[in-house]
Amino acid sequence: MCYLLVFQQNLVMSMVELRVTVDEKLNKLLDKIVEAGLYQSKAELMRSATIYLLVQMGLIKDHLYSKEKG
């Protein structure tokens, strides 16, 4: 199942950088997934996984439609 997030054209979206530490075994698995061509980078894979998790938890909709900034 794929999720596509569509933003209004006039909405300015800023992104911040987050860094995480993973063990070597997980890092190798992420490398294999990227090498298989499923994602262009580990960063893209982790963004997708995070969005999927938030959707499954029912949290992303509240975040996207909240009027609070930041």
DOGU-535052 format. One record per residue: x, y, z of N, C-alpha, C in turn; residue in one letter. Coordinates in pm, whole numbers, padded with zeros to 5 digits, always signed. Layout:
XYZXYZXYZA;...
end
This chain:
+00084-00116+00000+00000+00000+00000+00089+00124+00000M;+00059+00219-00084+00137+00342-00094+00053+00460-00048C;+00119+00557+00009+00053+00679+00051+00117+00796-00021Y;+00034+00884-00071+00083+01003-00139+00033+01124-00061L;+00124+01205-00018+00086+01327+00054+00082+01443-00045L;-00031+01506-00056-00047+01618-00147-00060+01745-00065V;+00022+01843-00095+00021+01969-00024-00034+02077-00115F;-00102+02175-00057-00151+02288-00134-00033+02363-00193Q;-00051+02422-00309+00058+02492-00377+00111+02610-00296Q;+00025+02679-00223+00069+02797-00151+00127+02763-00013N;+00133+02639+00022+00187+02597+00152+00339+02583+00140L;+00411+02655+00223+00556+02647+00224+00595+02542+00327V;+00665+02440+00282+00703+02332+00371+00852+02339+00398M;+00889+02349+00523+01030+02349+00556+01064+02215+00620S;+01186+02172+00603+01227+02044+00657+01347+02066+00748M;+01353+01988+00852+01468+01992+00941+01542+01859+00928V;+01667+01860+00965+01746+01738+00957+01742+01667+01091E;+01715+01537+01087+01719+01453+01205+01825+01347+01184L;+01901+01320+01284+02003+01216+01274+01970+01106+01373R;+01987+00983+01328+01962+00868+01415+02081+00775+01412V;+02093+00696+01514+02198+00595+01522+02131+00458+01518T;+02178+00373+01429+02125+00237+01420+02241+00139+01431V;+02208+00017+01469+02315-00081+01480+02359-00127+01341D;+02472-00192+01335+02533-00231+01207+02443-00325+01127E;+02375-00415+01196+02288-00511+01128+02173-00440+01056K;+02109-00345+01123+02001-00270+01060+02055-00184+00947L;+02171-00123+00965+02231-00042+00861+02256-00124+00734N;+02305-00247+00751+02328-00335+00635+02197-00370+00566K;+02093-00394+00644+01961-00424+00585+01910-00304+00506L;+01923-00185+00561+01881-00064+00490+01961-00046+00361L;+02092-00075+00366+02175-00068+00245+02125-00164+00138D;+02088-00285+00177+02038-00385+00081+01907-00340+00018K;+01820-00279+00097+01693-00230+00044+01718-00120-00059I;+01810-00029-00028+01844+00079-00122+01911+00021-00247V;+02002-00072-00229+02070-00135-00343+01972-00208-00435E;+01864-00261-00378+01763-00331-00458+01680-00234-00542A;+01695-00104-00516+01626-00004-00596+01489+00035-00545G;+01453-00010-00426+01321+00025-00373+01315+00171-00331L;+01427+00226-00289+01438+00367-00252+01570+00419-00306Y;+01578+00549-00326+01701+00608-00378+01807+00627-00271Q;+01763+00634-00146+01858+00655-00036+01798+00603+00094S;+01884+00586+00194+01834+00546+00326+01750+00658+00386K;+01783+00782+00357+01704+00894+00408+01562+00888+00354A;+01548+00862+00224+01416+00850+00163+01339+00733+00223E;+01407+00622+00242+01345+00504+00303+01292+00537+00443L;+01373+00605+00523+01333+00636+00660+01221+00740+00665M;+01221+00837+00572+01109+00931+00566+00980+00858+00534R;+00987+00768+00436+00870+00691+00398+00821+00603+00513S;+00913+00537+00581+00876+00451+00694+00814+00532+00807A;+00867+00650+00833+00814+00735+00939+00672+00780+00906T;+00650+00823+00782+00517+00866+00740+00419+00748+00750I;+00462+00631+00705+00376+00512+00712+00337+00484+00858Y;+00434+00488+00948+00408+00463+01089+00308+00565+01146L;+00328+00692+01115+00239+00796+01164+00098+00781+01110L;+00085+00740+00984-00046+00714+00925-00113+00599+00997V;-00039+00491+01021-00093+00374+01089-00138+00407+01232Q;-00067+00499+01296-00101+00539+01432-00213+00642+01436M;-00253+00691+01319-00359+00791+01312-00316+00930+01352G;-00186+00957+01349-00135+01086+01394-00107+01184+01281L;-00078+01136+01164-00034+01224+01054-00144+01318+01008I;-00268+01271+01005-00377+01357+00959-00392+01478+01051K;-00386+01455+01181-00396+01567+01275-00282+01665+01255D;-00163+01616+01230-00046+01702+01209-00060+01784+01081H;-00100+01721+00973-00108+01790+00845-00214+01899+00843L;-00323+01877+00915-00433+01971+00909-00440+02065+01028Y;-00341+02059+01116-00342+02151+01231-00301+02290+01182S;-00355+02392+01243-00325+02530+01204-00202+02580+01276K;-00154+02505+01374-00036+02543+01449+00087+02525+01363E;+00177+02622+01363+00300+02614+01285+00415+02577+01376K;+00513+02505+01317+00634+02476+01391+00627+02343+01449G;
end
